[in-house]
Amino acid sequence: MRNAIVSLLALAPFAASQESPGGTVNVYVSLDEEHSRPVLDLFERETGIKVNARYDTEATKTVGMVRLLIEEKGNPQADVYWNNELATTVKLKEHGVLDTYEVPNAASIPMEFKDKDGMWVGFAARGRILIVNTDLVQASEMPTSMWDLTNPKWRGKVCMAKPETGTTAAHCSALFTIDPKRADEYFDKLIANEVVWLKGNAHCMREVAAGRFAFGWTDTDDYTVAKLQGKPVTAVFPDAGPDEVGVLYIPNSLVLVKGAKHRDAGLALINWLLRPETEEMLAKSATAQIPVRPGVPVPDHVRRPDQIGKVMAVDWGRVGREWDKWVGHVQAKFATASAEGGEGSLLAWIVTGVVVVAVGVVVILRRMTATPA
């Protein structure tokens, strides 16, 4: 009883702020605008609180926004950050950008999706999957593992986003924190197999759906967009066997920015976003987010982790702390590959080929227009 009274007293200021609608909240958002804006618009209509949202871009997903929040630490412009993954949220915590908070709707979120210091809460996850073009890949050839991207059979025919931003970078860091030697081997073999590196997960989805690649890495939300558009694609949840590394699920995360100018409105937004109804809304939308709390209704095409098999065991605190180390490590691999005959060598061959063709055309035209002796 004593603990219950203390908890109620702690939440009293928050509850009071909820009684009077109105005000403004500034939120930075890394979840794609097409998916997050309808949710924020509904919040505005239901609460009367005006939302000023700044959305991330696909090319700099999460990294640009995280950099901005760190730069603004002395004079924060955002009250809330809605991150579309979790690793860089931990990074923000390490930089002292986040404030502690407690809201009622966080209580039903499983503990593995909550920071022990009360600085972030995860919700609405996405799975890392292989999107496969069914016109190009027969059922007997269907990939089952991330290692299938290194199979010489698919040399130059598979793609993924460069592991520098967003969920791809989080995936990269997670693999290295689990087994650095094995992760090193994986990226070396990807580069050797001429995997085509694109600027983002949505780009990979579009290229595979268009038939320019057989398969590639993306997230469940991007795959669902292609599937709902009637594209010839299917999803593979790779490495889900009992002796494999498991499928990676990456939740969205919500934080209150330290020094927020609209703290009460920020807490109201966080609490509203953490409702089961928000997870249900995101699950039923085109983004097909996967609820982290049990019992939330989802459509048939949204597959929960317990329907898949093994889930990757991730220490998100470590993934966030070691993000820069491992992402920088992989970037160095790209630079080395280019210098030794990777992307840079390919560009040189293309330029050389264009020059040779141009010279040939000039020679032919001169011969055709030359006056006979």
C-alpha positions as CSV (number, residue, x, y, z in Angstrom):
1,M,0.0,0.0,0.0
2,R,2.8,2.4,0.9
3,N,4.6,1.7,-2.4
4,A,1.3,2.3,-4.3
5,I,0.8,5.7,-2.6
6,V,4.3,6.7,-3.4
7,S,3.9,5.8,-7.0
8,L,0.6,7.7,-7.2
9,L,2.2,10.8,-5.7
10,A,5.1,10.6,-8.1
11,L,2.7,10.6,-11.1
12,A,0.5,13.4,-9.7
13,P,2.2,16.2,-11.5
14,F,2.0,14.3,-14.8
15,A,-1.7,13.5,-14.3
16,A,-2.4,17.2,-13.6
17,S,-0.7,18.3,-16.8
18,Q,-2.9,15.8,-18.7
19,E,-6.1,17.4,-17.4
20,S,-5.6,20.6,-19.3
21,P,-5.3,20.0,-23.1
22,G,-3.3,22.5,-25.1
23,G,0.2,23.6,-25.4
24,T,3.0,22.6,-27.8
25,V,5.5,19.8,-28.1
26,N,8.6,19.7,-30.3
27,V,9.4,16.1,-31.4
28,Y,12.2,14.8,-33.6
29,V,11.2,11.6,-35.5
30,S,13.3,9.0,-37.2
31,L,10.4,6.6,-38.1
32,D,9.4,7.4,-41.7
33,E,7.2,10.4,-41.9
34,E,4.5,8.6,-43.9
35,H,4.0,6.2,-41.0
36,S,4.6,8.5,-38.0
37,R,2.7,11.6,-39.2
38,P,-0.8,10.0,-39.0
39,V,-0.1,8.9,-35.4
40,L,1.1,12.3,-34.4
41,D,-1.9,13.9,-36.2
42,L,-4.2,11.7,-34.1
43,F,-2.5,12.7,-30.9
44,E,-3.1,16.4,-31.8
45,R,-6.8,15.8,-32.4
46,E,-7.3,13.8,-29.2
47,T,-5.3,16.0,-26.8
48,G,-5.3,19.5,-28.3
49,I,-1.5,19.6,-27.9
50,K,0.1,21.0,-31.1
51,V,3.0,18.9,-32.4
52,N,5.9,20.5,-34.2
53,A,7.6,17.5,-35.8
54,R,11.0,17.4,-37.5
55,Y,11.4,14.2,-39.6
56,D,14.6,12.3,-40.5
57,T,15.8,11.5,-44.0
58,E,16.3,8.0,-45.4
59,A,19.9,8.6,-46.4
60,T,21.0,9.8,-42.9
61,K,18.5,7.7,-40.9
62,T,19.0,8.3,-37.1
63,V,22.6,9.3,-37.4
64,G,21.9,12.8,-38.5
65,M,19.2,13.3,-35.9
66,V,21.4,11.9,-33.1
67,R,24.2,14.2,-34.2
68,L,21.8,17.1,-34.1
69,L,20.5,16.3,-30.6
70,I,24.1,16.0,-29.3
71,E,25.0,19.4,-30.9
72,E,21.9,21.0,-29.3
73,K,22.6,19.6,-25.9
74,G,23.3,23.0,-24.4
75,N,20.2,24.5,-25.9
76,P,17.8,21.7,-26.7
77,Q,15.2,22.4,-29.4
78,A,13.4,19.0,-29.1
79,D,11.3,17.9,-26.2
80,V,10.9,14.3,-27.3
81,Y,12.8,12.0,-29.7
82,W,11.0,9.2,-31.4
83,N,13.8,7.0,-32.6
84,N,13.1,4.1,-35.1
85,E,15.6,1.9,-33.3
86,L,17.4,1.6,-30.0
87,A,21.2,1.5,-30.4
88,T,21.6,5.2,-31.0
89,T,19.2,6.0,-28.2
90,V,21.7,4.3,-25.9
91,K,24.4,6.5,-27.5
92,L,22.4,9.6,-26.6
93,K,22.2,8.4,-23.1
94,E,26.0,8.1,-23.0
95,H,26.3,11.7,-24.2
96,G,24.0,13.0,-21.4
97,V,21.3,14.1,-23.7
98,L,18.4,12.2,-22.1
99,D,16.3,12.8,-19.0
100,T,14.6,10.3,-16.7
101,Y,10.9,9.9,-16.9
102,E,8.0,7.8,-15.7
103,V,4.6,7.5,-17.4
104,P,1.7,5.2,-16.6
105,N,1.5,3.5,-20.0
106,A,5.1,2.2,-19.7
107,A,4.1,-0.2,-17.0
108,S,2.8,-2.8,-19.4
109,I,6.0,-2.8,-21.6
110,P,8.2,-5.8,-20.9
111,M,11.3,-5.0,-18.8
112,E,13.7,-6.0,-21.6
113,F,12.4,-3.0,-23.5
114,K,13.0,-0.4,-20.7
115,D,16.1,1.3,-19.6
116,K,17.1,0.4,-16.0
117,D,17.7,4.1,-15.3
118,G,14.4,5.2,-16.8
119,M,15.8,7.1,-19.8
120,W,14.1,5.2,-22.6
121,V,11.2,2.8,-23.4
122,G,11.0,0.6,-26.4
123,F,7.8,-0.2,-28.3
124,A,6.6,-1.3,-31.8
125,A,9.5,-3.4,-33.2
126,R,10.6,-4.3,-36.7
127,G,12.3,-7.5,-37.8
128,R,15.4,-7.6,-39.9
129,I,14.6,-9.8,-42.9
130,L,15.6,-10.8,-46.4
131,I,13.2,-9.5,-49.1
132,V,13.2,-12.0,-52.0
133,N,12.0,-11.5,-55.6
134,T,9.9,-14.6,-56.3
135,D,10.2,-14.1,-60.1
136,L,14.0,-14.4,-59.8
137,V,14.4,-16.9,-57.0
138,Q,12.8,-20.3,-57.2
139,A,11.4,-22.0,-54.1
140,S,14.3,-24.5,-54.1
141,E,16.8,-21.6,-54.1
142,M,15.2,-19.6,-51.3
143,P,17.7,-18.1,-48.9
144,T,17.5,-19.1,-45.2
145,S,20.5,-17.4,-43.8
146,M,22.4,-14.1,-43.9
147,W,25.3,-16.1,-45.2
148,D,23.4,-16.7,-48.4
149,L,24.4,-13.2,-49.5
150,T,28.0,-14.5,-49.6
151,N,27.2,-17.4,-51.9
152,P,29.1,-17.0,-55.2
153,K,25.8,-18.1,-57.0
154,W,24.4,-14.7,-56.1
155,R,27.6,-12.6,-56.8
156,G,26.5,-9.1,-57.7
157,K,22.8,-10.0,-57.6
158,V,22.0,-9.2,-53.9
159,C,22.0,-5.9,-52.1
160,M,21.8,-4.2,-48.7
161,A,22.1,-0.7,-47.2
162,K,25.6,0.4,-46.2
163,P,25.8,-0.4,-42.5
164,E,26.4,3.2,-41.5
165,T,23.0,4.5,-40.4
166,G,19.6,3.3,-39.1
167,T,18.7,-0.3,-38.4
168,T,21.4,-1.6,-40.7
169,A,24.1,0.0,-38.5
170,A,22.3,-1.3,-35.4
171,H,22.3,-4.8,-36.9
172,C,26.0,-4.4,-37.8
173,S,26.9,-3.4,-34.2
174,A,24.7,-6.2,-32.8
175,L,26.6,-8.9,-34.8
176,F,30.0,-7.6,-33.7
177,T,29.0,-7.5,-30.0
178,I,27.8,-11.1,-30.3
179,D,30.9,-12.5,-32.1
180,P,33.4,-10.1,-33.5
181,K,35.4,-12.7,-35.4
182,R,32.4,-14.1,-37.1
183,A,31.0,-10.7,-38.0
184,D,34.4,-9.7,-39.5
185,E,34.3,-12.8,-41.7
186,Y,30.7,-12.0,-42.8
187,F,31.5,-8.4,-44.0
188,D,34.7,-9.5,-45.7
189,K,32.7,-12.2,-47.6
190,L,30.0,-9.7,-48.5
191,I,32.5,-7.3,-50.0
192,A,34.3,-10.2,-51.8
193,N,31.0,-11.4,-53.3
194,E,30.3,-7.9,-54.8
195,V,27.1,-7.3,-52.7
196,V,25.7,-4.0,-54.0
197,W,25.6,-1.3,-51.3
198,L,22.6,1.0,-51.5
199,K,21.7,4.1,-49.5
200,G,18.9,2.7,-47.3
201,N,16.5,-0.2,-46.5
202,A,13.6,1.3,-48.5
203,H,15.9,1.6,-51.5
204,C,16.8,-2.1,-51.2
205,M,13.2,-3.0,-51.0
206,R,12.4,-1.0,-54.2
207,E,15.3,-2.5,-56.1
208,V,14.4,-6.1,-55.2
209,A,10.7,-5.5,-55.9
210,A,11.6,-4.1,-59.3
211,G,13.7,-7.2,-60.2
212,R,17.0,-5.5,-60.3
213,F,18.3,-7.8,-57.5
214,A,17.4,-11.3,-56.4
215,F,17.2,-10.5,-52.7
216,G,18.6,-8.3,-50.0
217,W,18.4,-7.0,-46.4
218,T,15.6,-4.8,-45.3
219,D,13.1,-4.3,-42.4
220,T,9.7,-5.8,-42.1
221,D,8.0,-2.4,-42.5
222,D,9.6,-1.8,-45.9
223,Y,8.8,-5.3,-47.0
224,T,5.2,-4.9,-46.1
225,V,4.9,-1.8,-48.3
226,A,6.1,-3.8,-51.3
227,K,3.8,-6.7,-50.5
228,L,0.8,-4.5,-50.2
229,Q,1.6,-2.9,-53.5
230,G,1.4,-6.4,-55.1
231,K,5.1,-6.8,-55.9
232,P,6.5,-10.3,-56.5
233,V,8.2,-10.5,-53.1
234,T,8.3,-12.7,-50.0
235,A,10.0,-12.3,-46.6
236,V,12.6,-14.6,-45.1
237,F,13.3,-14.4,-41.4
238,P,16.9,-15.7,-41.6
239,D,19.0,-17.7,-39.1
240,A,16.0,-18.6,-36.9
241,G,17.2,-22.2,-36.2
242,P,18.1,-23.3,-32.7
243,D,21.8,-23.3,-33.5
244,E,21.8,-20.1,-35.5
245,V,22.3,-16.5,-34.4
246,G,18.6,-15.7,-34.5
247,V,16.3,-13.0,-36.0
248,L,17.0,-9.5,-34.9
249,Y,14.0,-7.5,-33.7
250,I,14.6,-3.7,-33.3
251,P,12.1,-1.7,-31.3
252,N,11.3,2.0,-31.7
253,S,12.2,4.0,-28.6
254,L,11.0,7.1,-26.9
255,V,13.1,9.6,-24.9
256,L,12.5,12.8,-23.0
257,V,15.3,15.3,-23.9
258,K,17.1,16.7,-21.0
259,G,16.2,20.4,-20.5
260,A,13.0,20.0,-22.6
261,K,11.3,23.4,-22.9
262,H,7.8,21.7,-22.9
263,R,8.4,18.9,-20.5
264,D,4.7,18.3,-19.5
265,A,3.6,18.2,-23.1
266,G,6.5,15.9,-23.9
267,L,5.5,13.5,-21.1
268,A,1.9,13.6,-22.4
269,L,3.1,12.6,-25.9
270,I,5.3,9.8,-24.6
271,N,2.6,8.4,-22.5
272,W,0.1,8.5,-25.4
273,L,2.5,6.9,-27.8
274,L,3.1,4.0,-25.3
275,R,-0.6,3.0,-25.3
276,P,-1.4,-0.5,-26.5
277,E,-3.7,1.3,-29.0
278,T,-0.7,3.0,-30.7
279,E,1.1,-0.3,-31.1
280,E,-2.1,-1.8,-32.6
281,M,-2.4,1.2,-34.9
282,L,1.2,0.8,-36.1
283,A,0.7,-2.9,-36.6
284,K,-2.4,-2.4,-38.7
285,S,-0.8,0.3,-40.8
286,A,1.4,-0.1,-43.9
287,T,4.5,0.0,-41.6
288,A,3.4,-3.3,-39.9
289,Q,5.2,-2.7,-36.6
290,I,5.3,-5.6,-34.2
291,P,4.0,-5.0,-30.7
292,V,6.4,-5.7,-27.9
293,R,3.7,-6.2,-25.3
294,P,1.6,-9.4,-25.5
295,G,-2.1,-9.4,-26.4
296,V,-2.1,-6.5,-28.8
297,P,-4.3,-7.4,-31.8
298,V,-2.3,-7.6,-35.1
299,P,-3.2,-8.6,-38.7
300,D,-2.3,-12.0,-40.1
301,H,0.7,-10.7,-42.0
302,V,2.4,-9.3,-38.9
303,R,4.4,-12.1,-37.5
304,R,5.4,-12.1,-33.8
305,P,8.8,-13.4,-32.6
306,D,7.1,-16.5,-31.1
307,Q,5.9,-17.4,-34.6
308,I,9.3,-17.2,-36.2
309,G,11.8,-19.3,-34.1
310,K,15.0,-18.1,-32.4
311,V,15.3,-14.4,-31.6
312,M,18.7,-12.8,-31.5
313,A,19.8,-12.1,-27.9
314,V,21.0,-8.5,-27.8
315,D,22.6,-6.4,-25.1
316,W,21.3,-3.1,-26.3
317,G,23.4,-1.1,-23.8
318,R,26.6,-2.7,-25.3
319,V,25.3,-2.3,-28.9
320,G,24.8,1.4,-28.3
321,R,28.1,2.0,-26.4
322,E,30.1,0.2,-29.1
323,W,28.2,1.6,-32.1
324,D,31.0,4.0,-33.2
325,K,33.7,1.4,-32.8
326,W,32.1,-1.3,-35.0
327,V,30.4,1.0,-37.6
328,G,33.8,2.7,-38.0
329,H,35.4,-0.6,-38.3
330,V,33.1,-1.6,-41.2
331,Q,33.5,1.7,-42.9
332,A,37.3,1.1,-42.9
333,K,36.6,-2.2,-44.7
334,F,34.7,-0.3,-47.4
335,A,37.6,2.1,-47.8
336,T,40.1,-0.7,-48.1
337,A,38.0,-2.6,-50.6
338,S,37.7,0.5,-52.8
339,A,41.4,1.2,-52.7
340,E,42.3,-2.4,-53.5
341,G,39.9,-2.8,-56.4
342,G,36.4,-2.6,-55.1
343,E,34.1,0.3,-55.8
344,G,36.9,2.6,-56.9
345,S,38.2,0.1,-59.4
346,L,34.8,-0.5,-60.8
347,L,34.4,3.3,-61.4
348,A,37.8,3.4,-63.1
349,W,36.8,0.7,-65.5
350,I,33.5,2.4,-66.3
351,V,35.3,5.7,-67.0
352,T,37.9,4.0,-69.1
353,G,35.2,2.2,-71.1
354,V,33.4,5.4,-71.8
355,V,36.6,7.1,-73.0
356,V,37.4,4.2,-75.3
357,V,34.0,4.2,-76.8
358,A,34.0,7.9,-77.3
359,V,37.4,7.8,-79.1
360,G,36.2,5.0,-81.3
361,V,33.1,7.0,-82.3
362,V,35.3,10.0,-83.2
363,V,37.6,7.8,-85.3
364,I,34.7,6.3,-87.2
365,L,33.1,9.7,-87.9
366,R,36.3,11.1,-89.2
367,R,36.7,8.2,-91.5
368,M,33.1,8.5,-92.8
369,T,33.5,12.2,-93.5
370,A,37.1,12.1,-94.9
371,T,37.5,13.3,-98.5
372,P,38.9,10.5,-100.7
373,A,42.4,11.2,-102.0
